[in-house]
Amino acid sequence: MPADLRILKDKRILLLSPEPWGVSFVSKHHYAVELSRGNQVYFMGPPRRGQWLPRLQAIQPGLFLLNRPWLPGVNRLPRLLRYWVHRLLAVAVTLAAGRSFDIIWNFDPYAFQDLSVFGRESLHIYHPVDVHRTLLEVECVRKSDVVFATSDMILARLPKERTPQYQINHGLSKSFLAAASEASTPPPVSARIRVGYVGNLHSQHLDYATLLQIVSANPKIDFHFIGPAGISNLTLEATRQEGLRQLQELPNTIFHGQLSPEAVGRTIQDFDLFLMCYRGEMMPAEMANPHKVLEYLSTGKVIVSNYVDQYKQHQHFIRMVERQEDLPALFKEVILNLDHYNSEEWSRARREFALDNTYQRQIERIDAILATLKKSVPQIAR
């Protein structure tokens, strides 16, 4: 963590995540790791069934796993009663940590809505990186000191309260920095083109029909999939999807399973391009800014994708379609002109963009915003 941060240093931070800790990392896990370089971070995922008491576990220096007590049905209670139940849970969590928290950083509207249950002296941040279709989010915004969101479309969905709201892009973790920093000429395309995909293969947003169409129509191209195809910390109750089964049966698909962020960073360097095939046309807000885009861009390679609203001004980085039905034709066009799309100039621009959006840089940006709010939000000064 840089020494010149004004606010986000030497703090005790409770980070609330809708995904538990595990092998697969998404933005919440990366923020926890990066913030722990100079702070004490307590990562709290969703509660485990039957676990009534909080438990503290050290993960690495400065980073702890703090399990939340399991108490089902709390969010269905009337607001006042819900507040007092959450207050009791917050006391139990604070006691387990040994001291109160300076910052409550909330990525999960279903965990706690009124963060003052942890004390009114702490700074309360609501940070939606996903679309949450719940009225509980209104209270999260209203009861926080500041809101950050990863896309303009998520911000547009949030209630317009007095709480300051800012768009902050996703981040690139340290696992991808070394390769992104290399200003070398792009390597030649593989003898057999290798297409990469990284993500949860049980995601409800995946468009398996279009994905199967693309893979089947290109038997001389290898499609590599990295990510869980079963139960994981990203999918706690995986159901067998017919589309995934058909994909696994195709001879030109390779499945690497779950990999650590470091292993993902190494493996994707060998791919010639990346494919994103989500229901971007049907779910524009959910797909407005996927976390994996920056990881792909860090390689310098082109991305062929469904519509991604946050990057609509960066189509030299991402070749995207507005209509999902056009994705197979776009994929074919990019394949035929791969040397053009992976030119040295465009590859360098993609890597530079990724390097300007590391998690360290996003924390610096958030820190600068908090510093400007210091006079209007007294909790920041504490």
Secondary structure, DSSP 8 states (H G I E B T S, - for coil): --TT-SSSSS-EEEEE-SS-SSSS--HHHHHHHHHTSSSEEEEE----TT--S--EEEEETTEEEE-----TTGGGS-HHHHHHHHHHHHHHHHHHHSS--SEEEE--TTT-S-GGGG-TTSEEEE---S----THHHHHHHT-SEEEESSHHHHHHS---SS-EEE----B-GGGHHHHH---------SS-EEEEES-TT-TTB-HHHHHHHHHT-TTSEEEEES-SSS-SS-TT----HHHHHHHHSTTEEEEE---HHHHHHHGGG-SEEEE-B-TTT-TTTTSS-THHHHHHTTT--EEES--GGGTT-TTTEEE-SSGGGHHHHHHHHHHTHHHHT-HHHHHHHHHHHHTTBHHHHHHHHHHHHHHTTTT-HHHH-
